[in-house]
Amino acid sequence: MTNRAAEEFERAPVALPVQSTPGRPGGTRVVFVHGSMDSSASFRDTAALFDDCAVLTYDRRGYGAALDLGAPDLSGHVDDLIAVLDGTPSVVVGHSLGGVIALGVAARQPELILAACVYEPPMPWQPWWPAPPLPSRPDAPFAEVRAAAERFLRGHIGARWDRLSPERRADLLAPAAAWAAELLSAAHDAPPPFEPERLTVPVVIGHGTASDERHVRSASSLAERIPDAWHKTLAGADHTAHRRCPAEFAGLVRLATDRSEHGR
């Protein structure tokens, strides 16, 4: 296989493991997209609050049940979400980098997005975004990638990391290659996956009052720049609001489903 053919193979959408519930007939379809070093399982408690909707979750390539399906760049994940949507307009909910992927689809194929709900999407292409602890290059040795991913996780987990069993640490580091590929792509690929001012779909943007400054700034910046945006804060929540306060996170999603239904 030539280098170009190998690249196209890596970028091509694949059949991803998808979990779905039917909801009530005629209900809005809600698609959840997880962030970096995470999986679809993190939406379990939130998704359970939408039994009136058709709910779809999936593990992105390089994560969870899709761990062995490659580690595409950010554009490849946008391709994958388009394939998952399969031509059906939906409300798309993205946590962290999942929000960037959702807005990437909104920029490329807005007819597929009834409304987007994005929570603290990072903007590593902005000069003010702090440099993440990434490996030096996409094809860095796995030991370097794993060490960078561990620094990233330590930054989020803190001292709890040292109390985890070796098996649990290995599980958390399993998607290190996917994490490195997508964040290197997000930080360095040009142009960025979307231009906020050119988005035409309704967008609900959320952030937590206990989140770090970069995520708060990113959410606030997007709310100012996206023409049809609503900006909501979750009191006391941090970057893991979808896990720690699912009812409040679901409230953000409800705003998006309401906006999509009022627009139909």
Buried (B, 14 or more C-beta within 10 A) or exposed (E): EEEEEEEEEBBEBBEBEBBEBEBEEEBBBBBBBBBBBBBBBBBBBBBEBBEEBBBBBBBBBBBBBBBEBBBBBBBBBBBBBBBBBEEEBBBBBBBBBBBBBBBBBBBBBBEBBBBBBBBBBBBBBEEEBEEBBBBEEBEBEEEBBBBBBBEBBBEEBEEEBEEBEEEEBEEBBBBBBBBBBBBBBBBEEEEBBBEBEEBEBBBBBBBBEBBBEBBBBBBBBBBEEBEEBBBBBBEEBBBBBBBBBBEBBBBBBBBBBBBBEEEE
